[in-house]
Amino acid sequence: MTQTRRLEGTVALVTGASSGIGHATALELAREGASVALVGRREDRLTALAAEISEEGGKALVVPADITTAQAAAEAVERTVEGLGRLDILVNNAGLMLLGPTPGADLNDWQRMIDINLMGLMYTTHAAVPHLVKAAADAPRQVADIINISSVNGRTAFAMSAVYSATKFGVGGFSEALRQELGRQHVRVSVVEPGSVDTELRTHNSEMVQQLIVAGLGDIERLQSQDIADAIGYIATRPRHVAVNEMLVRPTEQG
């Protein structure tokens, strides 16, 4: 654990915590002293992560959930508050990237991305906001955070990613409006936009699409999950009067 433990006494909820950025973020926030609710669909991985956090002296709560329904998202938030006592930080990380040409696309793939990338994020946020407002009025920090994981595709649309980009542009719009609504209550809203990160996200695509992704990136050194976890940790540990509203993090060589 870090010596400073700047998030001591706080509670964070991380969606999509079973792998990649979510996994790394949960560890990062726990090392800063936060108790962490681990939300995701793969309970075995969440349990293993909770054990890892516990071994490092932290505290974690396993919350298996599919946040693509409003009820499940609300229940995940309530389980967090009941189990850990409060909610100070929400990291909306769960996401799906299914790329390919728009003509002839599988509409089920479109719906799945909308359900998790956009609706899941909004459902979880809706359920969390009252608890975050309450935490922001209380010790230890008197500030709360919603940190939404978007993408470079939420700033620039690319061929083969029409609906994925649409969901990530939506995350940006939702976040900015919410920031304006909650700022006076000291609930900060931030968007993190990763470039190419070496996670399993791209493996959800066909072999052909995966080859196109690799060809497009060339032999650049890609980001690691910890790089984005570092960014999230930085945002969450700023002083009460400092809000990092948007952070774009790309590999140095990415065009």
Beta strands, then each sheet from edge to edge (+ up, - down):
strand 1: 11-15
strand 2: 35-40
strand 3: 60-64
strand 4: 89-92
strand 5: 144-149
strand 6: 187-194
strand 7: 246-249
sheet 1: 3+ 2+ 1+ 4+ 5+ 6+ 7+
end
